[in-house]
Amino acid sequence: MTAAPTTAVLVTGTSSGIGRAAVQRLAARPGLTVYATARRPEDIADLAGTGARTLALDVTDEKSMRAAVEAVEAEHGAVGVLVNNAGYGAYGTVEEADLDAVRRQFETNVFGLSRMTQLVLPGMRAAGRGRIVNIGSMGGRFTFPAGGYYHASKYAVEALSDALRFEAAPFGIKVSLIEPGLIRTRFGSAATTSLAGSAAPSGPYATLNTVVERQIAGAYASPLLAARPEAVARVIERAALSVRPRPRYVVTPAAKVLVHTRRLFGDRAFDALLKLQFRGAS
């Protein structure tokens, strides 16, 4: 069941993958004004053909974020739906990862999401309604080796979404967290590239990194484990427009199995499962 689609929707990170698919799907809904955003507007110019509006938006730049939100509010009074999608995965072991790269990842995945939320909330509160849809990850529920910092950023999104859901509810604002599993986007290649560049080839974690790279490549190539971005876009639409959206949506059957497995297993049992999956790394 969906509510009447009469709101302005602002989506971050729409140059590719999940964000692009979400814009394409939402822009097809009558009554919605959808704003596609990216650091480089030329990367999303073609989305205007779907009926979407395009805006420059860098979630690591305060001036850029303010300008985008103000542009939407100038026309609609408030952002009706904010989809916090901008994010990426940089991999590396806890010891070897470059902390400047870690900070950059948190600036996008956590602080950019937080600041965009802060900027839209006053308008939503004044309007007495609004939706915030945060794109997290199944990786906010459990952690794979060599991905600790990425997973930490998604654990943070879990906590922020849970707190905000209660804080914003009295003002008529609903908050949903979407937890995709493996989605066939640029994420997989970006993760392996960052992993390869995070450590010396002969370092103490060289074997682990090699095994992790192989596992990532194989998982993203598997039609059983990885889904297309459109699968997440359908769920974003549901969270944005349902009368009673869920607090959480886990996307892909494989992700649901992994999330439930981690919940049911204790730490030792889950560690044993990881040893089997990353056989040869230790």
C-alpha positions in Angstrom: 0.0 0.0 0.0 1.4 3.4 -1.0 0.7 6.9 0.1 -0.3 9.6 -2.4 3.0 10.5 -4.2 3.0 14.3 -3.8 6.5 14.9 -2.4 9.9 16.1 -3.6 12.4 13.4 -3.5 16.2 14.1 -3.1 18.5 11.2 -3.8 22.3 11.4 -3.1 24.9 9.6 -5.1 23.0 8.9 -8.4 25.8 8.7 -10.9 25.6 4.9 -11.0 24.4 1.8 -9.3 21.6 1.9 -6.7 21.2 5.7 -6.8 20.7 5.8 -10.5 18.3 2.9 -10.5 16.3 4.5 -7.7 16.0 7.8 -9.6 14.8 6.0 -12.7 12.2 4.1 -10.8 10.9 7.0 -8.7 10.8 9.4 -11.6 8.3 7.1 -13.3 5.8 7.7 -10.4 3.2 10.3 -11.2 3.2 13.3 -8.9 6.8 12.9 -7.7 9.5 15.5 -8.4 12.7 13.6 -8.2 16.1 15.3 -7.8 19.1 13.3 -8.9 22.4 14.5 -7.5 26.1 13.8 -8.0 29.4 15.6 -7.5 29.7 16.1 -11.3 26.3 17.1 -12.9 27.6 16.0 -16.3 27.5 12.4 -14.9 23.8 12.5 -14.4 22.7 14.8 -17.3 21.0 11.9 -19.0 18.7 11.3 -16.0 16.9 14.4 -17.1 15.4 12.2 -19.8 13.6 10.2 -17.1 11.9 13.3 -15.9 14.2 13.9 -13.0 15.8 17.2 -12.1 19.5 17.2 -11.6 21.6 19.0 -9.0 25.3 19.2 -8.1 25.8 17.7 -4.6 29.0 16.6 -2.9 28.1 15.2 0.6 31.6 16.0 1.8 31.1 19.8 1.1 29.0 21.9 3.4 28.3 24.6 0.8 27.2 22.0 -1.8 24.9 20.3 0.6 23.2 23.5 1.7 22.7 24.7 -1.9 21.0 21.4 -2.9 18.6 21.4 0.0 17.8 25.1 -0.4 17.1 24.6 -4.1 14.5 21.9 -3.3 13.0 23.8 -0.4 12.7 27.0 -2.5 10.3 25.2 -4.9 8.6 22.7 -2.6 8.8 24.2 0.9 10.5 21.1 2.2 12.3 17.9 1.1 9.6 15.3 1.2 11.8 12.3 1.0 15.6 12.2 1.5 17.3 9.0 0.2 20.8 9.0 1.7 22.5 6.7 -0.9 26.0 8.2 -1.4 28.6 5.9 -0.1 31.4 3.5 -1.1 33.6 0.7 0.3 37.3 1.0 0.9 38.9 -2.2 2.2 42.0 -3.0 4.1 43.0 -4.7 7.4 42.7 -2.7 10.6 46.5 -2.6 11.0 47.4 -1.6 7.4 44.6 0.6 6.2 45.6 4.2 5.6 43.6 6.2 8.2 43.3 9.2 5.9 41.4 7.0 3.5 39.3 5.7 6.4 38.5 9.3 7.4 37.4 10.0 3.8 35.2 7.0 3.8 33.5 8.1 7.0 33.1 11.6 5.7 30.9 10.2 2.9 29.3 7.2 4.5 28.6 8.6 7.9 29.1 12.4 8.2 27.7 13.2 4.8 24.6 11.2 5.5 24.3 12.8 9.0 24.7 16.4 7.6 22.2 15.9 4.8 19.7 14.6 7.5 20.3 17.6 9.7 19.7 20.0 6.8 16.4 18.5 5.7 14.9 18.0 9.2 13.9 21.6 10.0 11.8 21.8 6.8 10.3 18.4 7.4 9.4 19.3 11.0 7.7 22.5 9.8 5.7 20.5 7.3 4.7 17.9 9.8 5.8 15.0 7.6 8.8 13.5 5.8 10.7 10.4 5.0 14.3 9.6 5.4 15.6 6.5 3.7 19.2 5.5 4.6 21.0 3.0 2.5 23.1 0.9 4.8 24.3 -2.6 4.1 24.0 -6.2 5.3 27.6 -5.3 6.4 26.0 -3.2 9.2 25.0 -6.5 10.9 28.2 -8.5 10.7 31.8 -8.0 9.6 34.1 -9.7 7.1 37.9 -9.6 7.4 39.7 -6.8 5.7 36.5 -4.8 5.7 36.4 -3.6 9.3 36.5 0.1 8.6 33.8 -0.1 5.9 31.6 -2.3 8.1 32.2 0.2 11.0 30.8 3.0 8.8 27.7 0.9 8.1 27.3 -0.1 11.8 27.3 3.7 12.4 24.4 4.1 9.9 22.5 1.4 11.8 22.9 3.3 15.1 22.0 6.7 13.6 18.9 5.3 11.9 17.7 3.7 15.0 18.1 6.9 17.1 16.6 9.1 14.4 13.6 6.9 13.9 12.5 7.6 17.5 13.6 11.2 17.6 11.8 12.2 14.4 8.6 10.2 14.9 6.7 12.8 17.0 7.1 15.3 14.0 5.5 12.9 11.5 8.8 11.9 10.0 9.4 8.2 9.2 12.9 6.7 8.9 13.8 3.4 7.2 17.1 1.7 6.8 17.7 -0.5 3.7 20.4 -3.2 4.1 21.3 -4.5 0.6 23.4 -7.6 0.2 25.8 -7.9 -2.7 24.6 -5.7 -5.6 26.3 -5.7 -9.0 27.6 -2.2 -9.1 31.1 -0.6 -9.1 31.3 -1.5 -5.4 33.0 -4.8 -5.8 35.8 -3.5 -8.1 36.3 -0.5 -5.9 36.6 -2.7 -2.8 39.2 -5.0 -4.4 41.2 -2.0 -5.8 41.3 -0.3 -2.4 42.3 -3.6 -0.8 45.2 -4.1 -3.3 46.5 -0.6 -2.6 46.2 -0.8 1.2 49.1 -3.1 1.9 52.5 -4.3 0.6 52.4 -7.4 -1.5 54.8 -9.2 0.9 53.2 -7.8 4.1 51.9 -9.9 7.0 48.3 -9.9 5.6 49.3 -10.6 2.0 47.7 -14.1 2.0 44.5 -12.9 3.7 44.2 -10.0 1.2 44.6 -12.4 -1.7 41.9 -14.7 -0.4 39.5 -11.8 0.3 40.0 -10.4 -3.2 39.2 -13.8 -4.7 36.1 -14.1 -2.5 34.8 -10.7 -3.4 35.3 -11.3 -7.1 33.6 -14.7 -7.0 30.7 -13.4 -4.9 29.9 -10.5 -7.2 30.1 -12.7 -10.2 27.5 -15.2 -8.8 23.9 -14.8 -9.9 22.9 -16.6 -6.7 24.6 -14.2 -4.4 24.5 -10.8 -6.2 21.5 -8.9 -7.5 21.0 -6.0 -9.8 20.6 -2.4 -8.5 16.9 -2.5 -9.5 16.2 -4.9 -6.7 17.2 -2.2 -4.2 15.4 0.5 -6.1 12.1 -1.4 -5.7 12.6 -1.4 -2.0 13.6 2.2 -1.8 10.3 3.0 -3.6 8.4 1.0 -1.0 10.2 2.7 1.9 9.6 6.1 0.4 5.9 5.7 -0.4 4.4 3.1 1.9 1.9 4.3 4.4 3.6 2.3 7.1 7.2 1.7 6.0 9.3 -0.8 7.8 12.2 0.3 10.1 14.5 -2.1 8.1 14.5 -3.8 4.8 17.1 -6.5 4.0 17.5 -6.9 0.3 18.4 -10.2 -1.5 17.8 -13.7 -0.3 21.5 -14.3 0.4 21.7 -11.2 2.6 18.7 -12.4 4.6 20.4 -15.8 5.2 23.6 -14.2 6.3 22.0 -11.7 8.6 19.9 -14.5 10.3 23.0 -16.8 10.4 25.0 -14.1 12.3 22.1 -13.5 14.7 21.7 -17.2 15.5 25.4 -18.1 15.7 27.6 -17.0 18.6 30.9 -15.3 18.0 32.9 -18.5 18.0 30.6 -20.3 15.6 30.6 -17.3 13.2 34.4 -17.1 13.3 34.5 -20.8 12.4 32.2 -20.1 9.4 34.5 -17.3 8.3 37.5 -19.7 8.6 35.8 -22.0 6.2 34.8 -19.2 3.8 38.3 -17.7 3.8 40.1 -21.0 3.8 43.8 -20.6 3.3 44.0 -17.1 4.8 45.2 -18.2 8.2 
